[in-house]
């Protein structure tokens, strides 16, 4: 089982992901199927609901929203662990 831990500033990002998820047809369909089947995984663990997030292939699914995806990349790309400095 994967445990998704959300800390600041991710809290606001999770809220943005949840709002954008409602506009992403693919994830809306998957969430409906998961809820209808009353399970937490779908299609052989390809899709999974973990807490407030939807995972695809064990990774947090970011809806098809370029602004949101850019924000996620910027937040996680510019951290010292990966050798990049914030600008």
N, C-alpha and C positions, 0 to 999 in steps of 0.2 A: 504494500500500500504506500502510495506517495503522500506525504504530508506537505501541504502548501502553507507556508508561514508568511503572513502579510504584515509588514511593518511600515512606518512612515518613511518616505512619502508615498509608498505603494497604496495606502488606504484610499486616497483620492483616485489613483489610477484604477483600482479595482472597480470603483463606482463608475468611472468612465467606460470601462470594459463592459460592465453589466448593461449600461444604457445603450452602448453601441451594438451589443449582442442582439438586442431586440429588433434591430434593423438589418441584421445579416441573415438572409433567408436560409442559408445552409445550417447555421447553428440553431435557428429557431426550429427548423424541422427536426434536427437531432434531439434537442431538448424535449420537444413534444413526444417523440418516439420513446425516449427514455422514461418520461413520466407516464406515458400510456402503458408501457410494459412493466412499470413499477420496479425498475432495476436502476442500478447506478452506472452500469457500463452498457455499451452498445457496439455491435459489430466486432466481436472478439477483442474487446478492450481498446479498440481504436478510439472510441469516444467515451468520456467518463465525466461525471459531475463530481467535483471534489469541493465541498464547502460551497462557496459562492461562485466558484470558477468552473468553466468547462475546459476539460483537457482533451487534446487530440494527440494521439500517439505519445502520451505521457508528458506533454508540454502544454502550458497554458495557451489556450486558443485566443488569439487577438482578432477580433472581427475585422472584416474588410473595410477598414477606415484608415486612409493614408495618414491623416493627422495623428490619430491615436497610435498607429504603428510607429510613426516617426518619434513620438514622445517616448514610447517604450524603448526603442533603440537608443535614443539619446540618454535616457536614464541609466541604462545598463551598459552601454558601450563606453561611456566616459568615466569608468571607475578605475582606481589604481590597480586592482587585482589583474586587470587585463592589459595594463601598461599604458593606459591613456589618461591624460589629465583633463579635467574640466576646463572649459574656456569661458 
